[in-house]
Amino acid sequence: MEPFETVSAPDGPAVADLCRRASPDPPPHEDLLASLFDPSRPALVRGDPGRGVVATVERNGQGYLRLLVVDPAWRRRGVGSALLEAAEADLAGVGTSGTVVVGTDAPDFLYPGVDSRQTDMLCLLEKHGYERVSFNFNMAVDLTRLPPDPGGAELGGESDRAELEAFLERRWPMWADEALRGLDKGRLLLARDGEGVAGFCAWDVNWAGKLGPMAGRTWARGQGVGRKLVLGALHRMRAGGREEAEIVWVAPLRFYAKAAGAVVNRVFFVYRKRLRPREQSR
């Protein structure tokens, strides 16, 4: 296996250039650097930005492949396989699950799986024994054609932190870090009812132009809490100068289609592989 060196923050611009050359949907420069090199939530990045890099993370005992990208000029020359093997070696002793999952490493993920347009990546994973276990999808929204903002949602601030933290701990611990990051960025709306916080919607958290996460207590039928949140957030994105937005890792397809005219624009496959124990992997 090729002994790829670790890649650190000073190499970040070169990694961003690699992603622009190699990916059909590269993350914005600053968002990519934060995802890979933020010291409060770092990934382990290996490779050579001139040829390819791979990034792995561990979360709650589970290993994830966050990013694997190979320069088009170096594809079909063994670089992708070597990077994947290096990633598996890094993750072989991580956590208790004994598996690696591609994408979906909430709350810091870049992609909710492998873009179905990336045939080379899909083939690489299947060649190395990864199993396709599920799929996720994103939805696009034309911000120039939004329904009116119904109001009823307010921008969260520091005074809301304790209440929001308690709500997230009870209801949505998976999204707590990402939602609180949205609060800190001034990119999170809250809706309330007689019981307190009823739901939240964040945007521009991990990736500028993306909406999510959004979640709530069981929505009260007829109150339109979810609609208030999503339209309030999308209108703020439009006010910031955007004409399009993408809703990430969608669950309620029909809700977003009806509330905001969203349409499915991308599908992602989630892959998983059980790794051999470290002592057997040489």
C-alpha positions in Angstrom: 0.0 0.0 0.0 1.3 3.4 -0.9 2.4 5.4 2.3 0.3 8.5 1.7 1.3 11.4 4.0 -1.3 13.3 6.0 -2.6 16.5 4.5 -2.9 19.5 6.8 -4.6 22.9 6.8 -1.8 24.7 4.8 -2.6 22.3 1.9 -6.3 23.2 2.1 -6.3 25.5 -1.0 -4.6 22.7 -3.1 -7.3 20.3 -1.9 -10.0 22.7 -2.8 -8.5 23.1 -6.3 -8.4 19.3 -6.6 -12.1 19.1 -5.8 -12.9 21.7 -8.4 -11.1 19.7 -11.0 -12.5 16.4 -10.0 -16.0 16.7 -8.5 -19.3 17.5 -10.3 -20.4 19.4 -7.2 -17.3 20.7 -5.3 -17.9 22.3 -1.9 -17.3 26.0 -1.6 -13.6 26.7 -0.6 -14.2 27.9 3.0 -16.8 25.2 3.7 -14.5 22.5 2.5 -11.6 23.7 4.7 -13.9 23.9 7.7 -15.2 20.3 7.1 -11.7 18.9 6.8 -9.4 21.1 9.0 -11.5 22.8 11.7 -9.5 21.8 14.8 -12.7 21.4 16.8 -14.0 18.7 14.5 -11.0 17.6 12.3 -10.9 14.8 9.8 -7.9 12.7 9.0 -6.9 13.6 5.5 -4.3 11.7 3.5 -2.9 11.8 0.0 -1.4 14.2 -2.5 -3.5 17.1 -3.7 -1.9 16.8 -7.1 -3.4 13.3 -7.6 -6.0 12.6 -5.0 -7.0 12.7 -1.3 -9.1 10.8 1.1 -10.7 12.0 4.4 -11.9 9.8 7.3 -13.6 10.5 10.5 -14.9 8.7 13.6 -18.2 9.5 15.2 -19.8 7.7 18.1 -17.8 4.6 17.5 -18.5 4.5 13.7 -15.9 5.1 11.0 -16.8 7.2 8.0 -15.3 8.0 4.6 -16.1 11.8 4.3 -14.3 12.5 1.0 -12.4 10.6 -1.7 -11.4 12.5 -4.8 -9.0 11.7 -7.6 -7.8 14.1 -10.2 -9.2 13.0 -13.6 -5.7 12.7 -15.1 -4.8 10.1 -12.5 -7.9 7.9 -12.6 -7.7 4.2 -13.6 -4.0 4.2 -12.5 -4.6 2.7 -9.0 -4.7 6.0 -7.1 -8.3 5.6 -5.9 -7.7 2.0 -4.8 -4.6 3.0 -2.9 -6.4 5.9 -1.2 -9.3 3.7 -0.2 -6.9 1.1 1.2 -5.2 3.8 3.2 -8.5 5.0 4.6 -9.5 1.5 5.6 -6.2 1.1 7.4 -6.8 4.3 9.3 -10.3 3.1 10.3 -9.6 -0.5 11.0 -9.0 0.2 14.7 -11.6 2.9 15.2 -14.7 2.4 17.2 -16.7 -0.7 17.9 -18.8 -1.2 14.8 -16.0 -2.7 12.6 -17.5 -1.0 9.5 -16.9 2.0 7.4 -19.8 4.0 5.9 -19.4 6.3 2.9 -20.9 9.7 3.5 -23.7 10.5 6.0 -21.4 11.4 8.8 -23.8 13.8 10.5 -23.5 16.5 11.6 -20.4 17.4 9.7 -21.0 15.6 6.4 -20.2 17.0 3.0 -22.4 14.5 1.1 -25.3 12.2 2.2 -23.7 9.3 0.3 -22.1 9.0 -3.2 -23.6 11.1 -6.0 -25.2 8.7 -8.4 -23.5 10.6 -11.3 -20.1 9.5 -10.1 -19.9 6.2 -11.9 -16.1 5.8 -11.3 -16.5 6.2 -7.6 -19.4 3.7 -7.5 -17.4 1.2 -9.4 -14.4 1.7 -7.2 -16.4 1.0 -4.0 -18.1 -2.0 -5.4 -14.7 -3.4 -6.6 -13.4 -3.2 -3.1 -16.4 -5.0 -1.5 -18.6 -2.1 -0.4 -22.3 -2.9 -0.3 -25.0 -0.4 -1.4 -27.3 -0.3 1.6 -29.6 2.7 1.1 -30.0 5.9 -0.7 -30.7 9.6 0.1 -31.7 12.5 -2.1 -31.6 16.3 -2.3 -34.2 18.7 -3.7 -33.7 21.9 -5.6 -35.7 25.1 -5.0 -36.1 28.0 -7.4 -35.9 30.9 -4.9 -37.3 33.3 -7.5 -40.6 31.5 -7.4 -41.2 31.1 -3.7 -44.7 31.4 -2.2 -45.0 34.4 0.2 -43.3 34.1 3.6 -46.1 33.3 6.1 -44.1 34.6 9.0 -44.3 33.0 12.4 -40.7 31.9 12.6 -38.0 34.0 14.4 -34.2 34.1 14.0 -32.6 32.3 16.9 -30.0 34.1 19.0 -27.7 33.5 22.0 -30.6 34.0 24.4 -32.3 30.9 22.9 -29.3 28.6 23.3 -30.3 26.9 26.5 -33.9 26.2 25.4 -32.7 25.0 22.0 -30.1 22.7 23.6 -32.7 21.1 25.8 -35.1 20.6 22.9 -32.3 19.0 20.8 -31.2 16.7 23.6 -34.8 15.5 24.1 -35.8 15.2 20.4 -33.0 15.4 17.9 -29.5 14.8 19.5 -28.2 13.6 16.1 -28.6 17.2 14.7 -27.5 19.1 17.9 -24.0 20.1 16.8 -25.1 21.2 13.4 -28.2 23.1 14.6 -26.1 24.9 17.3 -23.5 25.8 14.6 -26.4 27.3 12.6 -27.5 29.3 15.7 -23.9 30.6 16.1 -23.8 31.7 12.5 -27.1 33.5 12.7 -28.6 30.9 10.3 -31.3 29.2 12.3 -35.0 29.9 12.6 -37.2 28.8 15.6 -40.9 28.3 15.8 -42.7 28.2 19.1 -46.1 27.1 20.4 -47.7 26.8 23.8 -45.1 24.1 24.8 -42.1 26.2 23.8 -39.8 25.4 20.9 -41.8 23.5 18.3 -39.1 23.2 15.6 -36.1 24.7 14.0 -34.6 25.1 10.5 -31.0 25.9 9.7 -29.3 26.9 6.4 -25.7 27.7 5.2 -24.3 25.6 8.0 -21.9 23.0 6.5 -22.2 24.3 2.9 -23.4 27.7 1.6 -26.6 27.4 -0.4 -27.9 24.3 1.4 -30.9 24.1 3.7 -30.9 21.8 6.6 -31.2 20.4 9.2 -34.8 21.0 9.9 -36.8 19.1 12.5 -39.5 19.6 15.1 -41.6 18.2 17.8 -44.5 16.2 16.3 -46.0 18.9 14.1 -49.4 20.0 15.3 -51.8 19.3 12.4 -53.1 22.4 10.8 -50.6 24.8 12.4 -48.2 24.8 9.5 -45.1 25.0 11.7 -42.9 23.2 9.2 -44.1 25.5 6.4 -43.4 28.6 8.4 -39.9 27.4 9.1 -38.9 26.3 5.6 -40.3 29.3 3.8 -38.9 31.7 6.3 -35.4 30.2 5.8 -35.7 30.1 2.0 -36.8 33.7 1.9 -33.8 34.7 4.0 -31.5 32.8 1.6 -33.1 34.7 -1.3 -32.6 38.0 0.5 -28.9 37.1 0.8 -28.7 37.2 -3.0 -29.3 33.5 -4.0 -31.6 32.4 -6.8 -31.4 28.7 -6.0 -31.1 26.6 -2.9 -30.8 22.8 -2.3 -32.5 21.0 0.5 -30.1 18.3 1.8 -30.8 14.7 2.9 -34.5 15.0 2.5 -37.0 12.9 4.4 -40.5 14.4 3.8 -40.4 14.7 0.0 -44.0 15.6 -0.4 -43.8 18.3 2.2 -41.0 20.2 0.5 -42.6 19.8 -2.9 -45.9 21.2 -1.7 -44.5 23.9 0.6 -41.7 25.3 -1.6 -42.1 23.8 -5.1 -38.9 21.7 -4.5 -38.0 19.0 -7.0 -35.7 16.0 -6.6 -32.4 16.9 -8.3 -29.8 14.4 -7.0 -29.7 10.9 -5.6 -26.9 9.6 -3.4 -26.1 5.9 -2.6 -24.9 5.0 0.9 -22.3 2.3 0.9 -20.9 0.2 3.8 -18.2 -2.3 4.3 -17.2 -4.5 7.3 -13.5 -4.2 7.8 -11.2 -7.0 8.9 -9.5 -6.6 12.3 -6.3 -4.7 12.1 -4.1 -7.7 12.8 -5.6 -9.5 9.8 -5.6 -6.6 7.4 -1.9 -6.7 6.4 
